[in-house]
Amino acid sequence: MSDTPLIGVLALQGDVREHLIALASADALARPVRRPEELAEVDGLVIPGGESTTMSKLAVLFGMMDPLRERVGAGMPVYGTCAGMILLAEKILDPRSGQETVGGIDMIVRRNAFGRQNESFEAAVEVRGVEGGPVEGVFIRAPWVESVGAETEVIAEHGGHIVAVRQKNALATSFHPELTGDHRVHALFVDMVRAVN
């Protein structure tokens, strides 16, 4: 593989375009992924924000849930933001009926923990592994992490709650760095993909 990894953005629902732009700005080739054969071609994957229950149901409908679990389980680098964080959790508190997860990070996540859409906010967040000062986190109906397992590293907190974690090749944030124009979290993920490939 060249120094420019090919990273997919799961394009079933959510803010796909913003992630494609952020990844390109972080020196990756980026493309939308909707089908298992497209998933098979990428070196890493971003699971964007959106509505986690809808994304879960669409992943099952499009035949993507099992291939996602297999690739993530086999160590493909993956980064989930907001709803993507929920999909990467091993367990969700109060899941909606029929809601499934891909898994990959040993954590328990609480959906919509920071409140409803009208309670969205921005905050400066110090993220371990991201140099140059805090990143601007955009929290939109954001989850937080209630607890993590022994192998999961907490890399950011806000207001006493865990908002970013990393476990091996998996990264997740409660917030949306793709909406700010600051692409340092995406650059961290691109480096994670390069390290594996």
N, C-alpha and C positions, 0 to 999 in steps of 0.2 A: 504494500500500500504506500502511496505517496504521503507526504507530510500534510496533505489536505484530505482529511477523512470525509466520507460520505455519511451524513447524518440525516435521518428521516424525522419528520414531525407527523405524529399520528393525526390524520386529517379526517376524523369522523365527525368532529364537532369542536367548537372552541376557537381560540385566537391563534390559528395556524400561521397566518401571514406574518404576524409580528415575530414569531419564533424563527421563521425562515429568514427574515431580515437580520435578526440578532445573530443567528448562526453564521450567515454570510459575512457579517461584520467581524466575527471572531475567526475568520479564515477557515471556514468549513464549506464544503459543498452541501447544500441543503435541498431536500425535496419532500413533498408531501407523500405520506404512506397511507394507503387505504386497504390494500389487499395483501394476503400472505406472501405472494411472490415479490412484492415490493419490499416487504419487511426483510425478506431473505437477502436482499442486495445491500442493505445499509450496515455501516460499522457501529452505529449507535442510534438511539431514538430519544426524541423528546415527546412526552405526553403532556399536552397543553392544558391550560385552564379551560373551563366550560362548565357543564353540569355533569357531575360525576355519575349520577344514576343513568342519565341518557347515554353518556359515553360507554358505560358498562354494557347497557342493553344493545347499543349499536355494534360494539366489539363482538358480542355473541352473534348478532344478526349477520354481520359481514364475515363470520368465520375467522375472526382475528384473535379471540380470547386465548385459545389453546396455543397458537403459534407465538403469541406475546409471552405467555407463561414459560414456554419452552426456551425462547431466546434469552429472556431475562434470567431464567433459572440456570442457563448455560454460561452466564457471565457477560452477555452483551451490555455495554454501558447504556444506562437509561437515566433520564432526568425528567422528573415530574413537577409541574408547577400547579399549585392550588388543587383543582380537581385531579390533576395528574399525581399529586402527592397522595390523595385518597386512593387512587387506583393502585399505587405501589405499596400501600399498607397491607400488612398481614391481617389486620383486624380493624373494623370500623365500629365506633360506638354508635348505636341507634341507626343502623343502615336502613335504607329504604327497602321495601319489598323487592326481592329479585336482584338486588345490587350485588355484583361480584367484584372481586379485585384481581389484579394481575399478581400482586405480591412482589416480593423482592427485597423489602426492607422490614426488618423486625421492629415494628412500631404499631401502636394503637392510636388512631386518629379520630378526632371529633369533627364532624362536618359542621360547616357554617358557624364555627365556634366564636368568631369575632363579630357575629351579628349579620343582619340582613343587608341587602344591596344598598339601602340608604345610609347604612352605617360604615360604608367603605371609607378607607383612609390611606394616607401615605405616611411612612415613617422611615427614618434612617436606621439601617440595620447593619451591625458589624457581623461579617461572615468570615469565619476562620477559613483561611486558604485563599481569600480574595484580598489582594494588596491594594493600597491607595485610599484607605479610609472606608467609611460605611457606604453601603449601597442604598439607593432609594427603593424601598419596598412598597409596592402598591397592593393593598389588601382588599379584595373584593369578595364578600361572602366567604372569607378565607377559613380554612380549617386550622387547627393547631394539633400538635402531637401531645397526647396525654402521657405516654410512656414509651421507652425504647428498650430493646434487648441489649445484651452485653456486647454484641458486635457492632451496634449502631452508634455512630459518633454524632453528638449534637454539635452543630457548627454555627447555629445562631439562635438567639432568643429575643423575644420582644414582650415587654409587660409581664415578665415572669413565665412566659409560655414558650415552648420549643417551636420554632418556625422554620428551621432548616436542619436537615440531617444528611448523613452520608454513610452508606454501608457498602464496602468494597467498590463495585463499579456502578452503584446506584446512588443518585443524588435527588433530593426533593426539597422544595421550598413552598411554604404557605402562600408566599407573595408572588407577584408577577414582575420579574425584572425585565421582561421583554417589552413592557409598556413604557419604559423610562428613557430609552436611548443610551443607557449605561449597560454595556454588554460584557462586563467583567465576570458575571456568574456563568454566562454562556461560554466565555473563554476558558473558565475553569473546567467546564464540562468537555469542551473540545480537547483540552489537555488530557482529561481522563480517557477519552476515546483514543487519542494518539498513543497513550501509555499501554493500552491493551493491544492495539493493532500494530 
